[in-house]
Amino acid sequence: MRGVVRYLDRWIHPPRRAFPTRAGWFVFLSPFVLGTAAITASNNLLFILLGATLGTIVLSGILSERNVTGVRTRIRPVGPAYAGEPARLEVVLEREDDKTGYAFTVHERAHSIWQPWKSWGKRAPDVLVANVPLLERGRAKVIASRRFDRRGRAKLARLELSTTFPFDLVHKTRDVDVDVEVFVRPRRIDVARVLVEPRSRLGDGDLHQRRGAGLEVYGLRERKEFEDRRRVHARRSMALGRDVIIETSGIARPVAWIGVALEGASEEAVERTLEHAQAALLAWDADGRSVGLCLGEDVYEPGAASIDRLLDLIARAAPDAKLADARTLPSTWLVASGARAPVQAKEVLVVQDDGAIRVLATSEAA
């Protein structure tokens, strides 16, 4: 039965749908009352009201169709998305003829084909709804929110574009073909007590000397992707045609990094492990440390990538990610319950399905 409904939902779905609003129900039912009263009473005024009502219905259908035709929709995420929190999505409406449009709504179709009225009821936070009151000069942009419950790759359901222009009598609706993909980061939690102070540093606890935002000018070099644009040297960048930053004398920055092992663990243990890894990286970065991460085959030593890049790596992590074969690995590892820690691990923190962390010695981890 589900297959039949899905087939009908895909192939018999009309290109335009119109469902009356509360005021529309009154207008659509009034011709029956006015027609019966006009014929019974032979009153010309009632016939005029009947004609005006029918004309309003016809005019509403024509103008609403012109309003919704030719409108394209683009949606993209704005900023990071965390599981369980509202994510910001930019909704852009564009029109080829640059004409003005009114009273648009872009929303996910969370209902079946047999329950269209649910589109315009109260919305849950896990459904995208964007209201665009005015499409001026053929373009409009709004920011909407959408909550995603789980980490990883997420897609929106079938999207619809509807309008109530001009008389707010019907929701004139059509499908919108938009392919939106959002990578959702794990839920944000407080950093665990055992991870407040980093236990794994380059050089077995020594401060890692890297050139950073010091005081004395050292020279100029090409800007890397994750580095702050405020350090860009304007004149030299314009002369070379690429971003060049001011390199300063090195200052000692405390560094910290951590490894994450997931292969062979349960789904819940994997998610809890990634949540703890994210919380630790965020806390260390807020303390001014240079952070790094080893996750699967991706190894980023402290200072080799921005914090956003590391968190995006966690959002894309696969549960069956195999350990990397690299010379330099962190000595402290977060290991999901059921997974194996690498032989280089000096301290192993096992994360259970409920999120509890158990510290193991090297002999126990082996």
Kinemage of the C-alpha trace (Angstrom):
@kinemage 1
@onewidth
@group {chain A} dominant
@subgroup {mainchain}
@vectorlist {calphas} color= white
{ca met a 1} P 0.000 0.000 0.000
{ca arg a 2} L 2.841 2.400 0.780
{ca gly a 3} L 4.364 1.775 -2.618
{ca val a 4} L 1.077 2.611 -4.348
{ca val a 5} L 0.685 5.831 -2.357
{ca arg a 6} L 4.304 6.814 -3.104
{ca tyr a 7} L 3.762 6.139 -6.806
{ca leu a 8} L 0.611 8.248 -6.883
{ca asp a 9} L 2.314 10.965 -4.876
{ca arg a 10} L 5.056 11.215 -7.489
{ca trp a 11} L 3.221 10.803 -10.793
{ca ile a 12} L -0.310 12.067 -10.140
{ca his a 13} L 0.802 15.105 -8.187
{ca pro a 14} L -0.775 18.081 -10.025
{ca pro a 15} L 1.593 20.900 -11.112
{ca arg a 16} L -0.664 23.459 -9.394
{ca arg a 17} L -2.674 23.021 -6.225
{ca ala a 18} L -5.137 25.449 -4.714
{ca phe a 19} L -6.561 25.053 -1.239
{ca pro a 20} L -8.931 27.674 0.222
{ca thr a 21} L -8.060 29.769 3.224
{ca arg a 22} L -10.589 30.447 5.965
{ca ala a 23} L -11.832 33.519 4.108
{ca gly a 24} L -11.762 31.551 0.863
{ca trp a 25} L -14.185 28.939 2.207
{ca phe a 26} L -16.658 31.723 2.964
{ca val a 27} L -16.297 33.257 -0.526
{ca phe a 28} L -16.537 29.902 -2.322
{ca leu a 29} L -19.677 28.856 -0.441
{ca ser a 30} L -21.419 32.237 -0.689
{ca pro a 31} L -22.420 31.860 -4.415
{ca phe a 32} L -24.657 28.917 -3.525
{ca val a 33} L -26.419 30.958 -0.856
{ca leu a 34} L -26.617 34.120 -2.994
{ca gly a 35} L -27.772 32.214 -6.069
{ca thr a 36} L -30.545 30.441 -4.192
{ca ala a 37} L -31.644 33.682 -2.523
{ca ala a 38} L -31.529 35.664 -5.790
{ca ile a 39} L -33.625 33.140 -7.719
{ca thr a 40} L -36.121 32.780 -4.869
{ca ala a 41} L -36.522 36.512 -4.165
{ca ser a 42} L -35.907 37.774 -7.744
{ca asn a 43} L -33.791 40.535 -6.278
{ca asn a 44} L -31.392 42.279 -8.686
{ca leu a 45} L -29.068 43.319 -5.885
{ca leu a 46} L -28.523 39.684 -4.962
{ca phe a 47} L -27.695 38.886 -8.593
{ca ile a 48} L -25.115 41.709 -8.595
{ca leu a 49} L -23.535 40.333 -5.412
{ca leu a 50} L -23.478 36.852 -6.956
{ca gly a 51} L -21.683 38.160 -10.059
{ca ala a 52} L -19.204 40.109 -7.960
{ca thr a 53} L -18.409 37.024 -5.884
{ca leu a 54} L -17.874 34.821 -8.939
{ca gly a 55} L -15.745 37.524 -10.569
{ca thr a 56} L -13.591 37.769 -7.440
{ca ile a 57} L -12.983 34.011 -7.519
{ca val a 58} L -11.975 34.048 -11.201
{ca leu a 59} L -9.766 37.110 -10.782
{ca ser a 60} L -8.078 35.570 -7.756
{ca gly a 61} L -7.170 32.453 -9.750
{ca ile a 62} L -5.739 34.427 -12.691
{ca leu a 63} L -3.661 36.861 -10.625
{ca ser a 64} L -2.319 34.193 -8.265
{ca glu a 65} L -1.161 32.111 -11.245
{ca arg a 66} L 0.635 35.111 -12.758
{ca asn a 67} L 2.201 35.832 -9.372
{ca val a 68} L 3.673 32.354 -8.869
{ca thr a 69} L 4.787 31.697 -12.472
{ca gly a 70} L 8.489 32.120 -13.298
{ca val a 71} L 9.729 32.349 -9.714
{ca arg a 72} L 12.915 30.373 -9.018
{ca thr a 73} L 14.044 29.346 -5.552
{ca arg a 74} L 17.558 28.873 -4.164
{ca ile a 75} L 18.377 27.716 -0.630
{ca arg a 76} L 21.763 27.453 1.052
{ca pro a 77} L 22.909 27.072 4.663
{ca val a 78} L 24.243 30.144 6.460
{ca gly a 79} L 26.780 29.301 9.109
{ca pro a 80} L 27.237 25.967 10.873
{ca ala a 81} L 24.376 23.644 11.776
{ca tyr a 82} L 24.375 21.726 15.056
{ca ala a 83} L 22.101 18.794 15.827
{ca gly a 84} L 19.138 19.753 17.989
{ca glu a 85} L 19.558 23.501 17.359
{ca pro a 86} L 17.861 25.744 14.784
{ca ala a 87} L 20.086 26.117 11.722
{ca arg a 88} L 19.941 29.238 9.555
{ca leu a 89} L 19.085 28.793 5.871
{ca glu a 90} L 19.079 31.547 3.272
{ca val a 91} L 16.059 31.434 0.938
{ca val a 92} L 16.374 33.438 -2.276
{ca leu a 93} L 13.498 34.004 -4.697
{ca glu a 94} L 14.282 35.269 -8.204
{ca arg a 95} L 12.181 36.111 -11.236
{ca glu a 96} L 13.357 36.247 -14.846
{ca asp a 97} L 11.144 39.171 -15.878
{ca asp a 98} L 12.099 41.280 -12.802
{ca lys a 99} L 8.423 41.851 -12.009
{ca thr a 100} L 7.184 42.470 -8.503
{ca gly a 101} L 5.587 39.605 -6.589
{ca tyr a 102} L 3.666 39.422 -3.346
{ca ala a 103} L 2.868 37.119 -0.424
{ca phe a 104} L 5.109 34.090 -1.054
{ca thr a 105} L 5.795 31.180 1.269
{ca val a 106} L 8.427 28.470 0.803
{ca his a 107} L 7.816 25.417 2.977
{ca glu a 108} L 8.576 21.732 3.192
{ca arg a 109} L 5.736 19.406 2.327
{ca ala a 110} L 5.660 17.235 5.420
{ca his a 111} L 2.175 15.930 4.628
{ca ser a 112} L 0.945 13.356 2.135
{ca ile a 113} L -0.865 14.171 -1.088
{ca trp a 114} L -4.187 13.405 0.624
{ca gln a 115} L -3.675 15.958 3.436
{ca pro a 116} L -2.814 19.286 1.779
{ca trp a 117} L -4.326 21.369 4.552
{ca lys a 118} L -1.462 20.446 6.876
{ca ser a 119} L 0.899 22.653 4.846
{ca trp a 120} L -0.576 25.818 6.300
{ca gly a 121} L -1.158 24.700 9.879
{ca lys a 122} L 1.149 25.186 12.815
{ca arg a 123} L 4.728 24.317 11.935
{ca ala a 124} L 7.155 22.229 13.942
{ca pro a 125} L 10.749 23.549 14.269
{ca asp a 126} L 12.025 20.629 12.154
{ca val a 127} L 10.190 21.911 9.038
{ca leu a 128} L 11.415 24.806 6.916
{ca val a 129} L 8.985 27.727 6.503
{ca ala a 130} L 10.082 31.004 4.895
{ca asn a 131} L 7.685 33.922 4.344
{ca val a 132} L 8.560 36.435 1.619
{ca pro a 133} L 6.047 39.312 1.711
{ca leu a 134} L 7.496 41.216 -1.271
{ca leu a 135} L 9.526 40.242 -4.328
{ca glu a 136} L 10.941 43.614 -5.363
{ca arg a 137} L 12.670 44.033 -8.752
{ca gly a 138} L 12.546 40.307 -9.295
{ca arg a 139} L 14.558 39.293 -6.227
{ca ala a 140} L 14.093 38.777 -2.496
{ca lys a 141} L 16.129 37.118 0.252
{ca val a 142} L 15.106 35.964 3.741
{ca ile a 143} L 16.697 33.911 6.510
{ca ala a 144} L 14.687 30.954 7.812
{ca ser a 145} L 15.435 28.386 10.506
{ca arg a 146} L 15.284 24.612 10.389
{ca arg a 147} L 16.203 22.131 13.108
{ca phe a 148} L 18.037 18.902 12.328
{ca asp a 149} L 17.907 16.167 14.937
{ca arg a 150} L 20.896 14.051 13.885
{ca arg a 151} L 24.500 14.624 12.887
{ca gly a 152} L 25.680 14.038 9.352
{ca arg a 153} L 24.375 14.749 5.893
{ca ala a 154} L 20.800 16.047 5.883
{ca lys a 155} L 18.434 16.962 3.081
{ca leu a 156} L 15.192 18.872 3.025
{ca ala a 157} L 11.929 17.206 2.096
{ca arg a 158} L 9.971 18.192 -1.013
{ca leu a 159} L 9.641 21.957 -1.118
{ca glu a 160} L 6.621 23.978 -2.196
{ca leu a 161} L 6.197 27.592 -3.218
{ca ser a 162} L 2.780 29.046 -2.415
{ca thr a 163} L 1.094 32.441 -2.564
{ca thr a 164} L -2.149 33.912 -1.222
{ca phe a 165} L -2.063 36.920 -3.564
{ca pro a 166} L -4.255 38.850 -4.317
{ca phe a 167} L -7.257 38.420 -2.007
{ca asp a 168} L -6.009 35.796 0.469
{ca leu a 169} L -8.668 33.355 -0.727
{ca val a 170} L -6.521 30.363 -1.761
{ca his a 171} L -3.057 28.950 -1.286
{ca lys a 172} L -1.847 28.623 -4.897
{ca thr a 173} L 1.002 26.119 -4.668
{ca arg a 174} L 3.567 24.491 -6.935
{ca asp a 175} L 6.582 22.259 -6.338
{ca val a 176} L 10.093 23.705 -6.116
{ca asp a 177} L 13.056 21.734 -7.434
{ca val a 178} L 15.865 22.634 -5.031
{ca asp a 179} L 18.674 20.288 -4.019
{ca val a 180} L 19.853 21.391 -0.577
{ca glu a 181} L 22.458 19.439 1.362
{ca val a 182} L 23.462 20.362 4.895
{ca phe a 183} L 26.216 18.755 6.956
{ca val a 184} L 25.065 18.830 10.558
{ca arg a 185} L 27.608 18.872 13.348
{ca pro a 186} L 27.053 16.868 16.561
{ca arg a 187} L 25.067 18.248 19.463
{ca arg a 188} L 26.894 20.832 21.513
{ca ile a 189} L 27.603 19.607 25.032
{ca asp a 190} L 29.775 20.814 27.893
{ca val a 191} L 33.349 19.624 27.729
{ca ala a 192} L 33.961 16.604 29.953
{ca arg a 193} L 36.035 17.163 33.074
{ca val a 194} L 38.665 14.710 31.892
{ca leu a 195} L 39.089 16.729 28.671
{ca val a 196} L 39.215 20.244 30.118
{ca glu a 197} L 43.010 20.127 30.169
{ca pro a 198} L 44.438 18.633 26.953
{ca arg a 199} L 46.541 15.543 27.481
{ca ser a 200} L 48.037 15.165 24.028
{ca arg a 201} L 50.445 17.759 22.653
{ca leu a 202} L 53.091 17.816 19.965
{ca gly a 203} L 56.483 16.946 21.384
{ca asp a 204} L 55.075 15.112 24.415
{ca gly a 205} L 53.749 18.173 26.137
{ca asp a 206} L 56.225 20.781 24.864
{ca leu a 207} L 54.917 24.043 23.512
{ca his a 208} L 54.778 23.959 19.745
{ca gln a 209} L 56.658 26.914 18.255
{ca arg a 210} L 54.743 28.353 15.295
{ca arg a 211} L 54.841 31.784 13.746
{ca gly a 212} L 51.644 33.533 14.682
{ca ala a 213} L 50.240 36.969 15.427
{ca gly a 214} L 53.345 38.262 17.206
{ca leu a 215} L 54.705 41.783 17.592
{ca glu a 216} L 57.710 42.050 15.259
{ca val a 217} L 57.238 41.851 11.492
{ca tyr a 218} L 58.994 38.794 10.060
{ca gly a 219} L 58.055 38.975 6.369
{ca leu a 220} L 55.301 38.321 3.847
{ca arg a 221} L 53.905 35.029 2.635
{ca glu a 222} L 50.844 33.709 0.831
{ca arg a 223} L 47.717 33.457 2.950
{ca lys a 224} L 46.356 30.023 3.772
{ca glu a 225} L 42.650 29.254 3.586
{ca phe a 226} L 41.959 29.246 7.309
{ca glu a 227} L 44.000 32.311 8.304
{ca asp a 228} L 42.488 35.616 9.367
{ca arg a 229} L 41.920 38.092 6.514
{ca arg a 230} L 42.827 40.993 8.806
{ca arg a 231} L 46.499 40.095 8.351
{ca val a 232} L 46.350 40.544 4.566
{ca his a 233} L 48.874 43.066 3.185
{ca ala a 234} L 46.742 45.132 0.787
{ca arg a 235} L 49.398 46.641 -1.502
{ca arg a 236} L 51.389 43.462 -1.963
{ca ser a 237} L 48.244 41.410 -2.499
{ca met a 238} L 47.053 43.789 -5.224
{ca ala a 239} L 50.459 43.663 -6.929
{ca leu a 240} L 50.644 39.853 -6.948
{ca gly a 241} L 46.944 39.186 -7.566
{ca arg a 242} L 46.588 36.888 -4.560
{ca asp a 243} L 46.253 37.286 -0.794
{ca val a 244} L 49.539 37.836 1.010
{ca ile a 245} L 49.675 38.135 4.805
{ca ile a 246} L 52.106 39.698 7.215
{ca glu a 247} L 54.218 37.023 8.866
{ca thr a 248} L 55.322 37.916 12.383
{ca ser a 249} L 57.896 36.591 14.764
{ca gly a 250} L 57.026 33.316 16.358
{ca ile a 251} L 55.418 33.196 19.748
{ca ala a 252} L 54.874 30.148 21.903
{ca arg a 253} L 51.284 28.956 21.761
{ca pro a 254} L 50.024 26.007 23.746
{ca val a 255} L 48.807 23.320 21.408
{ca ala a 256} L 46.532 20.345 21.861
{ca trp a 257} L 45.124 17.632 19.676
{ca ile a 258} L 43.262 14.402 19.987
{ca gly a 259} L 42.553 11.231 18.055
{ca val a 260} L 39.144 9.639 17.501
{ca ala a 261} L 38.627 5.918 16.807
{ca leu a 262} L 35.187 4.787 15.595
{ca glu a 263} L 35.546 1.608 13.528
{ca gly a 264} L 33.473 -1.271 14.899
{ca ala a 265} L 31.581 0.738 17.522
{ca ser a 266} L 27.829 1.037 17.951
{ca glu a 267} L 25.961 3.963 16.433
{ca glu a 268} L 25.183 5.567 19.783
{ca ala a 269} L 28.777 5.263 20.978
{ca val a 270} L 29.993 6.876 17.741
{ca glu a 271} L 27.692 9.879 18.168
{ca arg a 272} L 28.613 10.366 21.822
{ca thr a 273} L 32.325 10.143 20.965
{ca leu a 274} L 32.037 12.798 18.269
{ca glu a 275} L 30.107 15.056 20.650
{ca his a 276} L 32.920 14.844 23.211
{ca ala a 277} L 35.572 15.451 20.541
{ca gln a 278} L 33.741 18.535 19.303
{ca ala a 279} L 33.282 19.902 22.831
{ca ala a 280} L 36.979 19.441 23.579
{ca leu a 281} L 38.114 21.183 20.386
{ca leu a 282} L 35.759 24.115 20.984
{ca ala a 283} L 36.935 24.512 24.592
{ca trp a 284} L 40.619 24.341 23.663
{ca asp a 285} L 40.174 26.804 20.816
{ca ala a 286} L 38.340 29.213 23.146
{ca asp a 287} L 41.335 29.015 25.513
{ca gly a 288} L 43.607 30.239 22.715
{ca arg a 289} L 45.228 26.899 21.950
{ca ser a 290} L 46.257 25.667 18.532
{ca val a 291} L 44.136 22.540 18.075
{ca gly a 292} L 44.460 19.460 15.883
{ca leu a 293} L 42.496 16.301 15.168
{ca cys a 294} L 43.083 12.784 13.906
{ca leu a 295} L 39.886 11.195 12.613
{ca gly a 296} L 39.999 8.231 10.279
{ca glu a 297} L 42.505 8.829 7.500
{ca asp a 298} L 42.503 12.589 8.107
{ca val a 299} L 45.329 13.852 10.295
{ca tyr a 300} L 45.575 17.575 11.047
{ca glu a 301} L 48.342 18.579 13.398
{ca pro a 302} L 47.738 21.630 15.588
{ca gly a 303} L 47.747 24.779 13.470
{ca ala a 304} L 47.313 22.909 10.173
{ca ala a 305} L 43.566 23.626 9.870
{ca ser a 306} L 41.004 26.045 11.239
{ca ile a 307} L 38.568 25.057 13.961
{ca asp a 308} L 35.678 25.219 11.480
{ca arg a 309} L 37.418 22.775 9.171
{ca leu a 310} L 37.962 20.344 12.027
{ca leu a 311} L 34.324 20.565 13.111
{ca asp a 312} L 33.172 20.029 9.526
{ca leu a 313} L 35.360 16.932 9.447
{ca ile a 314} L 33.534 15.649 12.528
{ca ala a 315} L 30.178 16.380 10.886
{ca arg a 316} L 31.163 14.252 7.866
{ca ala a 317} L 32.706 11.421 9.887
{ca ala a 318} L 31.707 7.908 8.850
{ca pro a 319} L 31.106 5.309 11.586
{ca asp a 320} L 33.441 2.849 9.822
{ca ala a 321} L 36.348 5.301 9.470
{ca lys a 322} L 39.613 3.374 9.576
{ca leu a 323} L 42.644 4.584 11.518
{ca ala a 324} L 45.244 6.593 9.663
{ca asp a 325} L 48.722 5.248 9.003
{ca ala a 326} L 50.814 8.290 9.828
{ca arg a 327} L 54.132 8.861 11.557
{ca thr a 328} L 52.871 11.581 13.869
{ca leu a 329} L 49.729 10.751 15.847
{ca pro a 330} L 48.325 12.127 19.100
{ca ser a 331} L 48.994 10.206 22.261
{ca thr a 332} L 45.464 10.653 23.671
{ca trp a 333} L 42.520 9.006 21.921
{ca leu a 334} L 38.772 9.093 22.285
{ca val a 335} L 37.631 5.581 21.473
{ca ala a 336} L 33.991 4.674 20.956
{ca ser a 337} L 32.930 1.615 22.923
{ca gly a 338} L 33.628 -1.435 20.749
{ca ala a 339} L 36.327 0.224 18.628
{ca arg a 340} L 40.090 -0.401 18.861
{ca ala a 341} L 42.654 2.191 19.799
{ca pro a 342} L 45.923 2.522 17.819
{ca val a 343} L 49.120 1.082 19.251
{ca gln a 344} L 50.610 4.593 19.525
{ca ala a 345} L 47.967 5.606 22.075
{ca lys a 346} L 49.402 6.392 25.500
{ca glu a 347} L 46.062 7.241 27.069
{ca val a 348} L 42.700 5.898 25.940
{ca leu a 349} L 39.344 7.462 26.861
{ca val a 350} L 36.544 5.006 26.118
{ca val a 351} L 33.152 6.606 25.465
{ca gln a 352} L 30.143 4.461 26.371
{ca asp a 353} L 26.734 4.485 24.658
{ca asp a 354} L 25.371 6.799 27.359
{ca gly a 355} L 28.225 9.293 26.919
{ca ala a 356} L 30.163 8.315 30.037
{ca ile a 357} L 33.965 8.332 29.657
{ca arg a 358} L 36.214 5.649 31.111
{ca val a 359} L 39.977 6.210 31.271
{ca leu a 360} L 42.107 3.196 30.388
{ca ala a 361} L 45.821 2.642 30.791
{ca thr a 362} L 47.900 1.630 27.800
{ca ser a 363} L 48.020 -2.017 28.849
{ca glu a 364} L 44.236 -2.200 29.219
{ca ala a 365} L 43.670 -0.583 25.813
{ca ala a 366} L 45.900 -3.132 24.124
